[in-house]
Amino acid sequence: MTTMTIQTIETEEEYESMLAWIDKQFDQSPIPTSPEGEQLKLALAFVKAYEDIHYPMPSIQS
């Protein structure tokens, strides 16, 4: 697995870089409970937090 410093995402460049790293990690199918799997889960959480702020989903009104 490729090593990356996992940290909060502040810029679009960091976001794109994290997405590319995540894509590479999925190709290697890490075990979810391994250190690599835990690192991937943390990266996904930071991506979700960034997307929630910068790409919010519109609420559905019925």
Secondary structure, DSSP 8 states (H G I E B T S, - for coil): ----------SHHHHHHHHHHHHHHHHT---TTSHHHHHHHHHHHHHHHHHHHHS-------
